[in-house]
Amino acid sequence: MAPADKRGRWYGMEGTVTAITRIPASILGGILWDHGFMREVIVIPIILELFAVYLC
């Protein structure tokens, strides 16, 4: 949907936002896992994915 001359910028911004969200999510998942919330660490991403698919 982005114009051809702006796609590089779009992909760069998308990659930056993805990295900014992945790093804290990994750290939070590790902390939760260490505190015994193993089931939640597995189930929450599945629920979020289903929610995202449902909205689109």
Contact map, one row per residue, 1 for C-alpha under 8 A:
11100000000000000000000000000000000000000000000000000000
11110110010000000000000000000000000000000000000000000000
11111110000000000000000000000000000000000000000000000000
01111110000000000000000000000000000000000000000000000000
00111111000000000000000000000000000000000000000000000000
01111111110000000000000000000000000000000000000000000000
01111111111000000000000000000000000000000000000000000000
00001111111100000000000000000000000000000000000000000000
00000111111110000000000000000000000000000000000000000000
01000111111111000000000000000000000000000000000000000000
00000011111111100000000000000000000000000000000000000000
00000001111111110000000000000000000000000000000000000000
00000000111111111000000000000000000000000000000000000000
00000000011111111100000000000000000000000000000000000000
00000000001111111110000000000000000000000000000000000000
00000000000111111111000000000000000000000000000000000000
00000000000011111111100000000000000000000000000000000000
00000000000001111111110000000000000000000000000000000000
00000000000000111111111000000000000000000000000000000000
00000000000000011111111100000000000000000000000000000000
00000000000000001111111110000000000000000000000000000000
00000000000000000111111111000000000000000000000000000000
00000000000000000011111111100000000000000000000000000000
00000000000000000001111111110000000000000000000000000000
00000000000000000000111111111000000000000000000000000000
00000000000000000000011111111100000000000000000000000000
00000000000000000000001111111110000000000000000000000000
00000000000000000000000111111111000000000000000000000000
00000000000000000000000011111111100000001000000000000000
00000000000000000000000001111111110000000000000000000000
00000000000000000000000000111111111000000000000000000000
00000000000000000000000000011111111111001000000000000000
00000000000000000000000000001111111111001000000000000000
00000000000000000000000000000111111111000000000000000000
00000000000000000000000000000011111110000000000000000000
00000000000000000000000000000001111111000000000000000000
00000000000000000000000000000001111111111000000000000000
00000000000000000000000000000001110111111100000000000000
00000000000000000000000000000000000011111110000000000000
00000000000000000000000000000000000011111111000000000000
00000000000000000000000000001001100011111111100000000000
00000000000000000000000000000000000001111111110000000000
00000000000000000000000000000000000000111111111000000000
00000000000000000000000000000000000000011111111100000000
00000000000000000000000000000000000000001111111110000000
00000000000000000000000000000000000000000111111111000000
00000000000000000000000000000000000000000011111111100000
00000000000000000000000000000000000000000001111111110000
00000000000000000000000000000000000000000000111111111000
00000000000000000000000000000000000000000000011111111100
00000000000000000000000000000000000000000000001111111110
00000000000000000000000000000000000000000000000111111111
00000000000000000000000000000000000000000000000011111111
00000000000000000000000000000000000000000000000001111111
00000000000000000000000000000000000000000000000000111111
00000000000000000000000000000000000000000000000000011111
